[in-house]
């Protein structure tokens, strides 16, 4: 199995675990596609076009997913203070609750992986993947 696929398998396991934890906490209406867009919303909000670019999806798809998230109360659209014509997508209070659940689930999953790999191997994996990100993630 190639390295990219190995990374993807681990990512999907993390994503599934987080979605299960969210569902158990009353956020079962969140989908993986919505989560991939939601995870890219910056602290001060992010434009839909930027979300689309970072998630590598069309602007229309990003807008559709943001519409769903907004209807469910996870995000809100607010005026962009740097451009009166633009709007920012910002995490709403319900979204903040979901973020707390997701972060706790991520930490639990990482702890399980660390127990399985050992602390030294897990730390080396983190260092290696962080270094690899330098050439694979244009948003790093």
Sine and cosine of phi, psi and omega as CSV:
sin_phi,cos_phi,sin_psi,cos_psi,sin_omega,cos_omega
0.00,0.00,0.73,-0.69,-0.04,-1.00
-0.97,0.26,0.30,-0.95,-0.09,-1.00
-0.87,0.50,-0.65,0.76,0.02,-1.00
-0.88,0.48,-0.68,0.73,0.01,-1.00
-0.92,0.38,-0.62,0.79,0.07,-1.00
-0.87,0.49,-0.67,0.74,0.05,-1.00
-0.90,0.44,-0.66,0.75,-0.02,-1.00
-0.90,0.43,-0.67,0.75,0.02,-1.00
-0.86,0.50,-0.71,0.70,0.02,-1.00
-0.90,0.43,-0.66,0.75,0.03,-1.00
-0.87,0.50,-0.73,0.69,-0.02,-1.00
-0.90,0.45,-0.58,0.81,0.06,-1.00
-0.90,0.44,-0.68,0.74,0.04,-1.00
-0.89,0.46,-0.75,0.66,-0.03,-1.00
-0.86,0.52,-0.70,0.71,0.01,-1.00
-0.89,0.45,-0.68,0.74,0.02,-1.00
-0.89,0.45,-0.65,0.76,0.02,-1.00
-0.92,0.40,-0.70,0.72,0.01,-1.00
-0.89,0.46,-0.61,0.80,0.06,-1.00
-0.90,0.44,-0.69,0.72,0.02,-1.00
-0.90,0.43,-0.65,0.76,0.04,-1.00
-0.89,0.46,-0.69,0.73,0.01,-1.00
-0.88,0.47,-0.68,0.74,0.01,-1.00
-0.90,0.43,-0.43,0.90,-0.01,-1.00
-1.00,-0.09,0.19,0.98,0.05,-1.00
1.00,-0.06,0.24,0.97,0.01,-1.00
-0.89,-0.45,0.65,0.76,-0.04,-1.00
-0.94,0.33,-0.12,0.99,0.01,-1.00
-0.99,0.10,-0.11,0.99,0.03,-1.00
-0.99,0.16,0.71,-0.70,0.04,-1.00
-0.97,-0.25,0.25,-0.97,0.04,-1.00
-0.87,0.49,-0.68,0.73,0.00,-1.00
-0.88,0.47,-0.68,0.73,0.04,-1.00
-0.90,0.44,-0.65,0.76,-0.01,-1.00
-0.89,0.46,-0.59,0.80,0.00,-1.00
-0.92,0.39,-0.53,0.85,0.07,-1.00
-0.99,0.16,-0.72,0.69,-0.02,-1.00
-0.82,0.57,-0.65,0.76,-0.05,-1.00
-0.91,0.42,-0.27,0.96,-0.06,-1.00
-0.99,-0.14,0.05,1.00,0.01,-1.00
-0.97,0.25,0.84,-0.55,-0.02,-1.00
-0.96,0.27,0.24,-0.97,-0.04,-1.00
-0.82,0.57,-0.60,0.80,-0.03,-1.00
-0.98,-0.21,0.18,0.98,-0.02,-1.00
0.99,-0.17,0.35,-0.94,-0.06,-1.00
-0.58,-0.81,0.62,-0.78,0.06,-1.00
-0.95,0.31,0.50,-0.87,0.01,-1.00
-0.85,0.53,-0.63,0.77,0.00,-1.00
-0.88,0.47,-0.61,0.79,0.04,-1.00
-0.94,0.34,-0.63,0.77,0.04,-1.00
-0.88,0.48,-0.68,0.73,0.01,-1.00
-0.88,0.48,-0.73,0.69,-0.02,-1.00
-0.87,0.49,-0.74,0.67,-0.04,-1.00
-0.93,0.38,-0.58,0.81,0.01,-1.00
-1.00,0.10,-0.09,1.00,-0.01,-1.00
0.84,0.54,0.76,0.64,0.07,-1.00
-0.74,-0.67,0.19,-0.98,0.01,-1.00
-0.95,0.32,0.37,-0.93,0.05,-1.00
-0.87,0.49,-0.61,0.79,0.00,-1.00
-0.90,0.44,-0.68,0.73,0.02,-1.00
-0.91,0.41,-0.69,0.73,0.03,-1.00
-0.87,0.49,-0.69,0.72,0.03,-1.00
-0.88,0.48,-0.66,0.75,0.03,-1.00
-0.89,0.46,-0.72,0.70,0.00,-1.00
-0.92,0.40,-0.64,0.77,0.05,-1.00
-0.90,0.43,-0.64,0.77,0.07,-1.00
-0.84,0.54,-0.71,0.71,0.01,-1.00
-0.89,0.46,-0.71,0.70,0.00,-1.00
-0.89,0.45,-0.60,0.80,0.01,-1.00
-0.93,0.38,-0.71,0.70,0.02,-1.00
-0.87,0.49,-0.56,0.83,0.00,-1.00
-0.99,0.13,-0.09,1.00,0.06,-1.00
1.00,0.05,0.21,0.98,-0.02,-1.00
-1.00,0.10,-0.49,0.87,0.00,-1.00
-0.71,-0.71,0.23,-0.97,0.10,-0.99
-0.65,-0.76,0.45,-0.89,0.07,-1.00
-0.98,-0.21,0.73,-0.68,-0.02,-1.00
-0.73,-0.68,0.40,-0.92,0.05,-1.00
-0.88,0.48,0.59,-0.80,0.07,-1.00
-0.99,0.12,0.89,-0.46,-0.04,-1.00
-0.89,0.45,-0.33,0.94,-0.01,-1.00
-1.00,-0.03,-0.15,0.99,-0.02,-1.00
-0.39,-0.92,0.96,-0.26,-0.09,-1.00
-0.86,0.50,-0.37,0.93,-0.01,-1.00
-0.99,0.13,-0.32,0.95,-0.11,-0.99
-0.99,-0.17,0.34,-0.94,0.05,-1.00
-0.83,-0.56,0.53,-0.85,0.08,-1.00
-0.95,-0.31,0.54,-0.84,0.15,-0.99
-0.99,-0.11,0.81,-0.58,-0.05,-1.00
-0.79,-0.61,0.54,-0.84,0.02,-1.00
-0.94,0.33,0.79,-0.62,0.02,-1.00
-1.00,0.03,0.18,-0.98,-0.01,-1.00
-0.80,0.60,-0.68,0.74,0.03,-1.00
-0.89,0.45,-0.59,0.81,0.05,-1.00
-0.91,0.41,-0.61,0.79,0.04,-1.00
-0.89,0.46,-0.62,0.79,0.07,-1.00
-0.88,0.48,-0.70,0.72,0.00,-1.00
-0.90,0.43,-0.61,0.79,0.02,-1.00
-0.87,0.49,-0.68,0.73,0.01,-1.00
-0.87,0.49,-0.70,0.72,0.02,-1.00
-0.89,0.45,-0.71,0.70,-0.02,-1.00
-0.89,0.46,-0.69,0.72,-0.01,-1.00
-0.89,0.46,-0.65,0.76,0.03,-1.00
-0.91,0.42,-0.66,0.75,0.03,-1.00
-0.90,0.43,-0.68,0.73,0.04,-1.00
-0.85,0.52,-0.70,0.71,-0.01,-1.00
-0.89,0.45,-0.64,0.77,0.01,-1.00
-0.91,0.40,-0.69,0.73,0.02,-1.00
-0.91,0.42,-0.70,0.72,0.04,-1.00
-0.88,0.47,-0.60,0.80,0.03,-1.00
-0.90,0.44,-0.65,0.76,0.05,-1.00
-0.89,0.46,-0.71,0.70,0.01,-1.00
-0.89,0.45,-0.65,0.76,0.00,-1.00
-0.91,0.42,-0.66,0.75,0.06,-1.00
-0.88,0.47,-0.63,0.77,-0.02,-1.00
-0.94,0.35,-0.70,0.72,-0.06,-1.00
-0.99,0.10,-0.47,0.88,-0.17,-0.98
1.00,-0.09,0.51,-0.86,-0.07,-1.00
-0.86,0.51,-0.68,0.73,-0.05,-1.00
-0.92,0.40,-0.71,0.70,0.00,-1.00
-0.92,0.39,-0.63,0.78,0.03,-1.00
-0.90,0.43,-0.66,0.75,0.03,-1.00
-0.91,0.42,-0.64,0.76,0.03,-1.00
-0.91,0.41,-0.64,0.77,0.04,-1.00
-0.88,0.48,-0.69,0.72,0.03,-1.00
-0.88,0.48,-0.71,0.70,0.01,-1.00
-0.88,0.47,-0.70,0.72,-0.03,-1.00
-0.91,0.42,-0.71,0.70,-0.01,-1.00
-0.93,0.37,-0.57,0.82,0.07,-1.00
-0.90,0.43,-0.66,0.75,0.05,-1.00
-0.92,0.40,-0.67,0.74,0.03,-1.00
-0.88,0.47,-0.53,0.85,0.01,-1.00
-0.87,0.50,-0.47,0.88,0.01,-1.00
-0.83,0.55,-0.51,0.86,-0.04,-1.00
-0.93,-0.36,-0.02,1.00,-0.05,-1.00
-0.89,-0.46,-0.29,0.96,-0.08,-1.00
-0.86,-0.51,0.97,-0.23,-0.01,-1.00
-0.93,0.36,-0.15,0.99,-0.03,-1.00
-0.97,-0.24,0.12,0.99,-0.02,-1.00
-0.95,0.30,0.00,0.00,0.00,0.00
